[in-house]
Amino acid sequence: MPIMNDDERAYLSLAEARTRLDNRDVSSVELTQAMLERIARLDPRLNAFITVLSDSALIAANAADARLRRSERSSLLGIPVAVKDLFNTAGVRTTGGARILADNVPHTDATVVRRLSESGSVLLGKTNMMEFAYGYPHPDFGETRNPWALDRTAGGSSGGSAAAVAAGLAYGALGSDTGGSIRSPASYCNVVGLKATYGRVSRAGVLPLSWSLDHAGPLTRTAEDAALLFDAIAGFDPLDPASARGDWPTVFPTLNDGISGLRIGVVDEMFTREVQPDVQATVRAAIEQLGRLDVTLESVALPHLDLIAPVIGTIVQAEATSYHRQTLAARPNDYSDAVRDNLRLGATILAIDYLDAQRVRRLLLDGLNNALAEYDLLVYPTQPIVAPLLDSYTLEPGEDDAVLDIEISHTGLANLTGHPALSVPGGFTNDGLPVGLQFIGRAFDEATILRLGYAFQQITDWHKQRPPLDG
């Protein structure tokens, strides 16, 4: 194979990097050095990382190369990755994007971090995020800028992970998703984001926002890469009370099993609800591309979609305040204004309001299950808007969460129901801003949504485009 420069190495897919490592065309040290060089050069503009682990990353890369020379094989062996800074990392600070945890150094790894390490991956660092994943940046850490437009946000709350992957600073990254915090940044940054079924990926050692809505999952450039990362981190964990027991096969080997005959429900309401005209045109064109595959596309209606944002808002505020109440009482001024205000509002939610939200949640679950009894999966825009301008999440006292409500209305359904959801690149607006297409599948059927995402990316090339950072 021809010799690659560092930028070419940085934009390999994870699967391509895996092949080149196995063929000894490149070393893990070379891949890691390429990533670290780009982080040093580009991250001052992006603010995608809170902590960069240059020394330990190179030590891990050297160890991976030694294993590769012994012909050891593992899906992630020698692959440089990053994790959102709410996953505990032993001996490395985990801030949650918050002043309160600025000096927090865990003694143990989160389960998924341990599984990444056991797979032989190389941890490059901890990525930036909204404070405690609550949708608002703390001024101590600031927002992550979007690689496609530096005057726009990478999204929340896993924006650092999405920007790192989009900018060629990591081959994959982990994020968390409570109302869309993996899929929204994926849409805004032109990468793939997978929120797996509730319980499929352990949250042990992950700072919580809302225990009944929180999910963890991968952000990558391709659906193929998402399958590789998902297989490495998924599985039952007794340390997570919500972890699901089941004997599910790995999904990566099934990507080529085909999608012929799949019945896909197109949720028309989500193509018009708060959708910007440029986004609507872009996603409709993406649906036309999807129609080139051997699948059936039919319109489908879901009930109570207008209730997604208020229901999530009630549940998150109540559960987040329960977790933070002691720290909020002891150190209120160390929270950002927006997070502190929301935590205080959470203390005013009545038990009957919380229970009513859970009852509506059940109605949404029943409606989605009824649709998925007829269709193999559903499709609609990941987000109805392009990446918001910087400071869109920074609220003045009394301001409404207009942007967050719009975002959650599109991504929050799968959090409320626990179904797997995948965002894949779905094109660009006339201004060159990315748009995502979202697939929602049946519970514990990550294999089908990843197969469809993989097939879709075989006939489109949006995921191969690079943001204008290197010119």
C-alpha positions as CSV (number, residue, x, y, z in Angstrom):
1,M,0.0,0.0,0.0
2,P,1.2,3.6,-0.6
3,I,2.8,5.4,2.3
4,M,0.3,7.7,4.1
5,N,1.0,11.0,5.7
6,D,-0.4,11.7,9.2
7,D,-3.5,13.4,8.0
8,E,-4.3,10.4,5.7
9,R,-3.8,8.1,8.7
10,A,-6.1,10.2,10.8
11,Y,-9.0,9.9,8.4
12,L,-8.9,6.1,8.0
13,S,-12.0,4.5,9.3
14,L,-11.6,2.4,12.4
15,A,-12.1,-0.7,10.3
16,E,-9.5,0.4,7.8
17,A,-7.0,1.1,10.6
18,R,-7.7,-2.3,12.0
19,T,-6.9,-3.9,8.6
20,R,-3.7,-1.9,8.2
21,L,-2.5,-2.8,11.7
22,D,-3.2,-6.5,11.1
23,N,-1.3,-6.3,7.8
24,R,1.6,-4.5,9.5
25,D,1.2,-1.6,7.0
26,V,1.2,0.9,9.9
27,S,1.9,0.7,13.6
28,S,-0.2,1.7,16.6
29,V,2.5,4.1,17.5
30,E,2.3,5.8,14.1
31,L,-1.5,6.0,14.3
32,T,-1.3,7.4,17.9
33,Q,1.4,9.9,17.0
34,A,-0.7,11.1,14.1
35,M,-3.7,11.6,16.4
36,L,-1.7,13.4,19.1
37,E,-0.1,15.7,16.5
38,R,-3.6,16.7,15.2
39,I,-4.9,17.2,18.7
40,A,-2.0,19.5,19.5
41,R,-2.5,21.4,16.2
42,L,-6.3,21.5,16.0
43,D,-7.8,21.2,19.4
44,P,-6.9,24.8,20.5
45,R,-9.6,25.8,17.9
46,L,-12.1,23.0,18.7
47,N,-11.9,22.6,22.5
48,A,-12.8,18.9,22.0
49,F,-10.6,17.5,24.8
50,I,-10.5,18.3,28.5
51,T,-7.5,15.9,29.2
52,V,-5.0,14.6,26.7
53,L,-3.1,11.5,27.7
54,S,-0.1,11.8,25.4
55,D,2.5,9.8,27.5
56,S,0.2,6.9,28.5
57,A,-1.2,6.7,25.0
58,L,2.2,6.1,23.5
59,I,3.0,3.6,26.2
60,A,-0.2,1.7,25.4
61,A,0.5,2.0,21.6
62,N,3.9,0.4,22.1
63,A,2.4,-2.4,24.1
64,A,-0.2,-2.9,21.4
65,D,2.5,-3.1,18.7
66,A,4.3,-5.7,20.7
67,R,1.2,-7.8,20.9
68,L,0.6,-7.4,17.2
69,R,4.1,-8.6,16.5
70,R,3.2,-11.7,18.4
71,S,0.2,-12.1,15.9
72,E,-2.3,-11.4,18.6
73,R,-5.7,-10.2,17.2
74,S,-8.5,-8.1,18.8
75,S,-11.0,-5.8,17.2
76,L,-9.6,-2.7,18.8
77,L,-6.0,-3.8,19.5
78,G,-3.8,-0.7,18.9
79,I,-6.7,1.6,17.9
80,P,-6.6,5.1,19.4
81,V,-9.9,6.2,20.9
82,A,-11.3,8.8,23.3
83,V,-14.0,8.8,26.0
84,K,-16.4,11.5,27.2
85,D,-15.2,13.0,30.5
86,L,-18.0,11.4,32.6
87,F,-16.6,7.9,32.2
88,N,-14.4,7.1,35.2
89,T,-10.8,6.4,34.4
90,A,-8.5,5.1,37.1
91,G,-5.8,7.6,38.0
92,V,-7.0,10.1,35.4
93,R,-9.3,12.9,36.4
94,T,-13.0,12.7,35.5
95,T,-14.5,16.2,35.6
96,G,-18.0,15.7,34.1
97,G,-17.4,19.2,32.6
98,A,-18.0,20.6,36.0
99,R,-16.0,22.8,38.4
100,I,-17.2,20.6,41.3
101,L,-15.3,17.6,39.9
102,A,-12.3,19.5,38.5
103,D,-9.9,17.5,40.8
104,N,-11.8,14.2,40.8
105,V,-9.5,11.3,40.2
106,P,-11.3,7.9,40.3
107,H,-9.6,4.8,41.6
108,T,-11.4,2.4,39.2
109,D,-12.4,2.4,35.5
110,A,-16.0,2.5,34.3
111,T,-16.9,-0.9,33.0
112,V,-16.9,0.3,29.4
113,V,-13.5,1.9,29.8
114,R,-12.2,-1.4,31.3
115,R,-13.6,-3.3,28.3
116,L,-11.9,-0.9,25.9
117,S,-8.6,-1.4,27.7
118,E,-9.1,-5.2,27.6
119,S,-9.7,-5.0,23.9
120,G,-6.3,-3.4,23.5
121,S,-7.4,0.1,22.4
122,V,-5.3,3.2,23.1
123,L,-6.9,5.9,25.2
124,L,-6.0,9.3,23.8
125,G,-7.9,11.4,26.4
126,K,-11.1,12.6,27.9
127,T,-13.4,14.7,25.7
128,N,-15.3,17.9,26.6
129,M,-18.9,17.9,27.4
130,M,-21.8,19.9,28.8
131,E,-21.7,20.3,32.6
132,F,-22.9,17.0,34.2
133,A,-24.3,16.2,30.7
134,Y,-27.2,18.5,31.5
135,G,-27.2,20.4,28.2
136,Y,-25.3,23.6,29.3
137,P,-21.6,24.3,29.2
138,H,-19.8,25.3,32.4
139,P,-17.7,28.5,31.7
140,D,-14.6,26.8,33.2
141,F,-14.6,24.3,30.2
142,G,-16.5,26.1,27.5
143,E,-18.2,24.7,24.4
144,T,-16.8,22.5,21.8
145,R,-16.7,24.1,18.4
146,N,-18.1,22.3,15.4
147,P,-15.3,21.2,12.9
148,W,-17.6,22.1,10.0
149,A,-18.2,25.7,11.2
150,L,-16.2,27.0,14.1
151,D,-18.9,29.6,14.9
152,R,-21.3,26.7,15.7
153,T,-21.5,24.2,18.5
154,A,-20.7,20.6,18.2
155,G,-23.8,19.9,20.2
156,G,-24.5,18.5,23.6
157,S,-23.7,16.9,25.7
158,S,-21.2,14.6,23.9
159,G,-20.0,17.3,21.6
160,G,-16.3,16.7,22.4
161,S,-16.5,13.1,21.3
162,A,-18.3,13.9,18.1
163,A,-16.0,16.7,17.2
164,A,-12.9,14.6,17.9
165,V,-14.1,11.8,15.5
166,A,-15.2,14.3,12.8
167,A,-11.9,16.2,13.0
168,G,-9.7,13.1,12.8
169,L,-8.5,13.3,16.4
170,A,-9.7,9.8,17.3
171,Y,-11.0,6.7,15.4
172,G,-13.9,6.4,17.7
173,A,-15.2,7.8,21.0
174,L,-17.7,7.0,23.7
175,G,-20.5,9.3,24.6
176,S,-23.7,9.2,26.8
177,D,-27.2,9.9,25.7
178,T,-30.1,10.9,28.0
179,G,-32.3,12.8,25.5
180,G,-30.2,12.6,22.4
181,S,-26.7,13.5,23.6
182,I,-24.9,11.0,21.3
183,R,-27.2,11.4,18.2
184,S,-27.5,15.2,18.2
185,P,-23.7,15.8,18.1
186,A,-23.4,13.0,15.5
187,S,-25.9,14.8,13.3
188,Y,-24.3,18.2,13.7
189,C,-20.7,16.9,13.1
190,N,-21.4,14.4,10.3
191,V,-20.5,11.2,12.2
192,V,-22.4,8.1,13.3
193,G,-23.9,7.9,16.7
194,L,-25.4,4.8,18.3
195,K,-27.7,4.8,21.4
196,A,-28.1,1.1,22.1
197,T,-31.1,-0.5,23.9
198,Y,-31.4,0.5,27.5
199,G,-29.4,-2.0,29.5
200,R,-27.2,-3.2,26.6
201,V,-24.2,-1.1,27.5
202,S,-23.1,-0.7,31.1
203,R,-23.3,2.6,32.9
204,A,-21.3,1.5,35.9
205,G,-18.7,4.1,36.7
206,V,-20.5,6.7,34.5
207,L,-21.6,10.0,36.1
208,P,-25.4,9.9,36.0
209,L,-27.8,12.6,34.8
210,S,-31.1,10.7,34.9
211,W,-30.8,7.1,35.8
212,S,-33.9,5.9,33.9
213,L,-33.0,7.6,30.7
214,D,-29.1,7.4,30.6
215,H,-27.5,5.4,27.9
216,A,-23.8,5.0,26.8
217,G,-22.6,4.3,23.2
218,P,-20.1,4.9,20.4
219,L,-19.5,7.8,18.0
220,T,-17.6,6.8,14.9
221,R,-17.3,7.7,11.2
222,T,-19.1,4.7,9.9
223,A,-21.8,2.2,10.9
224,E,-19.2,-0.5,10.5
225,D,-17.0,1.2,13.0
226,A,-19.9,1.7,15.4
227,A,-20.5,-2.1,15.2
228,L,-16.9,-2.8,16.2
229,L,-17.0,-0.4,19.1
230,F,-20.4,-1.6,20.2
231,D,-19.3,-5.2,20.3
232,A,-16.4,-4.3,22.5
233,I,-18.4,-2.5,25.1
234,A,-21.8,-4.2,25.2
235,G,-22.8,-7.0,27.5
236,F,-24.3,-7.7,30.9
237,D,-22.6,-6.0,33.9
238,P,-23.7,-6.9,37.5
239,L,-22.4,-3.5,38.6
240,D,-25.2,-1.7,36.6
241,P,-28.6,-2.5,38.2
242,A,-30.3,-1.8,34.8
243,S,-28.0,-4.1,32.9
244,A,-29.9,-6.5,30.7
245,R,-29.2,-10.3,30.7
246,G,-29.3,-11.9,27.3
247,D,-27.4,-14.1,24.9
248,W,-27.1,-11.7,22.0
249,P,-24.5,-12.4,19.2
250,T,-22.0,-9.8,18.2
251,V,-23.3,-7.5,15.4
252,F,-20.2,-6.8,13.4
253,P,-20.2,-10.2,11.6
254,T,-23.8,-9.7,10.5
255,L,-23.3,-6.4,8.7
256,N,-23.1,-8.1,5.3
257,D,-26.2,-10.2,5.9
258,G,-28.3,-7.9,3.8
259,I,-31.4,-5.7,4.3
260,S,-33.5,-7.1,1.4
261,G,-37.2,-6.9,2.3
262,L,-36.9,-4.6,5.3
263,R,-40.1,-2.6,6.0
264,I,-39.3,0.9,7.1
265,G,-41.8,3.3,8.6
266,V,-41.2,7.0,7.6
267,V,-42.5,9.1,10.5
268,D,-43.9,12.0,8.4
269,E,-44.7,14.3,11.4
270,M,-41.0,14.4,12.3
271,F,-40.2,15.7,8.8
272,T,-42.3,18.8,9.5
273,R,-42.1,19.5,13.3
274,E,-39.8,22.5,13.7
275,V,-37.8,21.4,10.7
276,Q,-35.7,24.1,8.9
277,P,-36.5,24.1,5.1
278,D,-32.9,23.3,4.2
279,V,-32.8,20.4,6.6
280,Q,-36.1,19.1,5.2
281,A,-34.9,19.2,1.6
282,T,-31.6,17.5,2.6
283,V,-33.3,14.7,4.5
284,R,-35.9,14.1,1.8
285,A,-33.1,13.6,-0.6
286,A,-31.5,11.2,1.8
287,I,-34.8,9.2,1.9
288,E,-34.7,9.0,-1.9
289,Q,-31.2,7.5,-1.6
290,L,-32.5,5.0,1.1
291,G,-35.2,4.1,-1.5
292,R,-32.5,2.8,-3.8
293,L,-32.0,-0.1,-1.4
294,D,-34.2,-3.2,-1.6
295,V,-36.5,-2.0,1.2
296,T,-40.1,-0.9,1.5
297,L,-40.7,2.7,2.7
298,E,-44.2,3.6,4.0
299,S,-45.6,6.5,6.0
300,V,-46.4,5.8,9.6
301,A,-47.9,7.9,12.4
302,L,-47.0,7.8,16.1
303,P,-49.1,9.1,18.9
304,H,-48.2,11.8,21.5
305,L,-45.0,13.0,19.8
306,D,-45.7,16.5,21.1
307,L,-45.3,15.3,24.7
308,I,-41.7,14.0,24.3
309,A,-39.9,17.1,25.5
310,P,-42.2,18.0,28.5
311,V,-42.1,14.3,29.7
312,I,-38.3,14.1,29.5
313,G,-38.0,17.5,31.1
314,T,-40.0,16.4,34.1
315,I,-38.2,13.1,34.5
316,V,-34.7,14.6,34.1
317,Q,-35.2,17.5,36.4
318,A,-36.6,15.2,39.2
319,E,-33.9,12.5,38.8
320,A,-31.0,14.9,38.4
321,T,-32.0,16.9,41.5
322,S,-32.2,13.7,43.5
323,Y,-28.6,12.9,42.6
324,H,-27.2,16.4,43.1
325,R,-29.2,17.6,46.1
326,Q,-26.4,17.3,48.7
327,T,-23.8,19.0,46.5
328,L,-26.2,21.6,45.4
329,A,-26.9,22.5,49.0
330,A,-23.1,22.6,49.9
331,R,-21.6,24.2,46.8
332,P,-24.4,26.0,44.8
333,N,-22.1,28.7,43.3
334,D,-19.8,26.1,41.7
335,Y,-22.6,25.1,39.3
336,S,-23.2,27.2,36.2
337,D,-26.3,29.4,36.5
338,A,-28.3,27.3,34.1
339,V,-27.6,23.9,35.7
340,R,-28.1,25.3,39.2
341,D,-31.5,26.8,38.2
342,N,-32.6,23.6,36.7
343,L,-31.6,21.6,39.7
344,R,-33.5,23.9,41.9
345,L,-36.6,23.6,39.7
346,G,-36.3,19.9,40.0
347,A,-36.8,20.2,43.7
348,T,-40.3,21.7,43.0
349,I,-41.6,18.8,40.9
350,L,-44.4,17.0,42.7
351,A,-44.5,13.2,43.0
352,I,-47.8,13.3,41.0
353,D,-46.1,15.2,38.1
354,Y,-43.2,12.7,38.0
355,L,-45.7,9.7,38.1
356,D,-47.8,11.3,35.4
357,A,-44.7,11.7,33.2
358,Q,-44.0,8.0,33.7
359,R,-47.5,7.1,32.7
360,V,-47.2,9.2,29.5
361,R,-43.9,7.5,28.9
362,R,-45.7,4.2,28.8
363,L,-48.1,5.5,26.2
364,L,-45.2,6.5,24.0
365,L,-43.6,3.1,24.5
366,D,-46.9,1.4,23.5
367,G,-47.2,3.6,20.4
368,L,-43.7,2.8,19.3
369,N,-44.0,-0.9,19.9
370,N,-47.2,-1.0,17.9
371,A,-45.4,0.7,15.0
372,L,-42.5,-1.7,15.3
373,A,-44.8,-4.7,15.2
374,E,-45.6,-3.7,11.7
375,Y,-42.3,-2.2,10.6
376,D,-38.7,-3.5,11.1
377,L,-37.6,0.0,12.0
378,L,-38.5,3.7,11.7
379,V,-36.7,6.6,10.1
380,Y,-36.8,10.4,10.5
381,P,-34.4,13.3,10.8
382,T,-32.0,13.1,13.7
383,Q,-32.5,16.8,14.3
384,P,-34.8,19.3,12.5
385,I,-32.0,21.9,12.7
386,V,-28.4,22.3,11.8
387,A,-25.8,22.8,14.5
388,P,-26.8,25.9,16.5
389,L,-24.5,28.9,16.9
390,L,-22.1,29.0,19.8
391,D,-23.8,30.2,23.1
392,S,-27.2,28.9,22.0
393,Y,-27.2,26.8,25.2
394,T,-26.1,29.6,27.4
395,L,-29.2,31.0,28.9
396,E,-29.9,34.4,30.5
397,P,-32.1,34.3,33.6
398,G,-35.7,33.5,32.7
399,E,-34.9,32.4,29.1
400,D,-36.6,29.2,27.8
401,D,-34.6,26.2,26.7
402,A,-35.9,26.6,23.1
403,V,-33.0,24.8,21.4
404,L,-32.9,22.0,23.8
405,D,-36.7,21.4,23.6
406,I,-36.5,21.3,19.8
407,E,-33.6,18.8,19.9
408,I,-35.1,16.5,22.6
409,S,-38.4,16.5,20.6
410,H,-36.6,14.6,17.9
411,T,-34.2,12.4,19.7
412,G,-35.9,11.9,23.1
413,L,-38.4,9.2,22.0
414,A,-35.8,6.4,22.0
415,N,-34.6,7.5,25.5
416,L,-38.1,7.3,26.9
417,T,-38.8,3.9,25.4
418,G,-35.3,2.5,25.6
419,H,-35.2,1.3,21.9
420,P,-31.9,1.4,19.9
421,A,-31.4,4.4,17.7
422,L,-28.7,5.2,15.2
423,S,-27.8,8.5,13.5
424,V,-25.9,8.4,10.2
425,P,-24.8,11.2,8.0
426,G,-27.6,12.2,5.7
427,G,-26.2,15.0,3.6
428,F,-25.4,18.7,3.7
429,T,-27.4,21.8,3.5
430,N,-26.6,24.5,0.9
431,D,-24.4,26.2,3.5
432,G,-22.4,23.0,3.9
433,L,-23.7,22.0,7.3
434,P,-24.2,18.4,8.1
435,V,-27.7,16.8,8.6
436,G,-28.3,13.4,10.2
437,L,-30.8,10.6,9.4
438,Q,-32.1,8.6,12.4
439,F,-33.1,4.9,12.5
440,I,-35.0,3.5,15.5
441,G,-35.2,-0.3,15.8
442,R,-36.8,-3.0,18.0
443,A,-35.5,-3.5,21.5
444,F,-32.1,-5.4,21.5
445,D,-32.0,-5.4,17.7
446,E,-29.0,-3.2,17.2
447,A,-27.9,-5.6,14.4
448,T,-30.7,-4.5,12.1
449,I,-30.2,-0.7,12.4
450,L,-26.5,-1.1,12.0
451,R,-27.0,-3.3,9.0
452,L,-29.2,-0.7,7.4
453,G,-26.8,2.1,8.3
454,Y,-23.9,0.1,6.8
455,A,-25.9,-0.5,3.6
456,F,-26.9,3.1,3.4
457,Q,-23.3,4.2,3.6
458,Q,-22.3,1.8,0.8
459,I,-24.4,3.9,-1.6
460,T,-23.7,7.4,-0.2
461,D,-20.4,9.2,0.5
462,W,-21.3,11.9,2.9
463,H,-19.4,10.1,5.7
464,K,-16.3,10.4,3.6
465,Q,-16.3,14.2,3.5
466,R,-13.8,16.0,5.7
467,P,-14.4,19.3,7.6
468,P,-12.5,22.3,6.3
469,L,-9.9,22.3,9.1
470,D,-6.6,21.4,7.3
471,G,-6.7,24.0,4.5
